[in-house]
Amino acid sequence: MIEILKEATIGSIESVYSIAIIIIPIMLILQILKDYKILDKITGPFHFLAKLFKTSNETVLPLLVGIIFGLSYGAGVIIQSAKEGNLNKRDLFLITVFLATCHAVFEDTLLFVAVGANGYLLLGTRLVAAFVLTYILSRKLSLNNFKEETIDEVDQSI
């Protein structure tokens, strides 16, 4: 029993370390890019997504990070944006819906292609499903659908 607990503890610490050595540099780079206004130039061409889904322009960065790097790394950017007060509940919900449907497009697509899947069909289906679902919800939901509470209140309830 002690060996199992020891192995689980060591495995957990190694997993947290692996994630931290990826997320911390990404967050530092993103902060530097934001401070020097480079991030605005990178996300600028993608502001059509914010218009399409009727969200704030601040949703573009978390959306792009989640699409490229996946949910686990994108979550750090989403949480940081929410804590900075840049995203309202509706924006957070729509980002989550989009990313739940379509995240880590490069990594996941390449993994499935390696086992024989059609990458174009897989990627196309995921992107279309994410856009259609998020678009429909963005038209049906207003900010009034969401209870007003701060991100700190959400953290405390978890």
N, C-alpha and C positions, 0 to 999 in steps of 0.2 A: 504494500500500500504506500509506503514511504517512497519507494522508487517511482511509482506512478506520479505522485505529487511532485517529486523532484523533477521528473522529466517534463511534466506539464508546466511547471513554473519556468524552467529553463527555456522550453519551447515558446511560451508566451512572451518572455523577455526578449528572445531573439526575434520574434515576429514584430513586436513593438519597435525594436531597434531598426529592423529592416524598413518598416514604414516611415519611421522618423528620419532616417538618412535620405529618404526621397522627398518627403513632404516639407521638411524644414528648409532645404535649399530652394524648393519651388516657391514657398511662401516668401522667402527672402528676395529671390529674383523678382517675383511679382511686385513686391513692395518697392523695390528699387525702380522697376519699370514704371510703376504708378507715380512715384515721386518725381521722376524726370519726364513725365507726360508722354513716354514712349508707348505706354499701354493704350492711351487714347488713339494713337495712330494705328496700332495693331487691331484694336476692336472696332474702329471706325467703319470699315467696309462691311461689318456684320450687323450694323444697327438696323438693317432691314428686318432682322429677326425680331427685334423689340417692337418695331412697328407692326409686323405681321401678327404677333401675339398680344399686342396692346399692353406691353409691359414697359418698365423704365429701361433706359439705356444701360443701367448698371447690371441688368440681367445677362448681358452679352458675355462678359468675362467668365462668370461661373458656368454658363452654358458651354462655352468653347472649351474650357478646362475639363469639364465633365465629359464632353464628347471625345476629346483627344486622349485624356489620361484615365478616364473611368470614374466611377462613383467614389471609390475610396480616396482618391487624390482630389477629385473635384469637390468632395464634401468639405474639405478644409477651406477652400476658396468660398464656397457657399456660406459656410458658418461665419467666416470672417466678414463677408459682405453684409450678412444679416446683423452681426454685432455692431458694425459701423453704422447701421441704420439706413443703408442704401436700398434695401429691398423690403417691400411690404409682404404681407402674408400671401396675397394673390400671386405676386411674382415668384415667391418661394415655391408655392404649390405648382405653378406652371413649369418652372425649371425642373422640379422633381418629377413631374409627369413625363416631360420630354426625356430626361436622362434615364428614367426607369425603362423607357422604351428603347432608347438608343444611346448607349454609352460605350466608351472605349472602342470606338469604331475600328481603329487600326489593329489593336491587339486582338480583339475578339474575331474580327474578320480573318486575320492571318492564321489564328489558331484553327478555325473551322476549315479554311482553305487547305491547311496542312493535312487534314483528315479527309479531304476529298469534296468538300462543299463548294458550290459555285459562289465565289466571293462577290461578284457583281449582284447576283440575285439576293444574296443575304444582306449585303449593305443597302441595296436599293429598297428592299422590303422594310428593313428597320428604319431607314430615314423617312420613307413615306408614311409608315405607321406613326412615327413620332410626330411628324409635322401635322398629319391629319388629326390625330387625337388631341394634341396640344392646341391646334387652331380651333377645333370645335369647343373645347373647354374654355379657351380664352374668350370666345364669343358668348358663352353661356354663363360664365361666372363674373360677378362684380366683386369689388372689395367688401361690399356689404355682406357677402356670403361667409366672411371670415370674422371670427371673434377677435376683437382687438386685445392683444396682449403682447408684451415685449418678449424678445428672445430670452431674456433672463428668467421671465416667468415660465417659459417653456422648459428651460434648463432645469429649473427647480421642480417642475412637475415630473420630470424624468428621473 
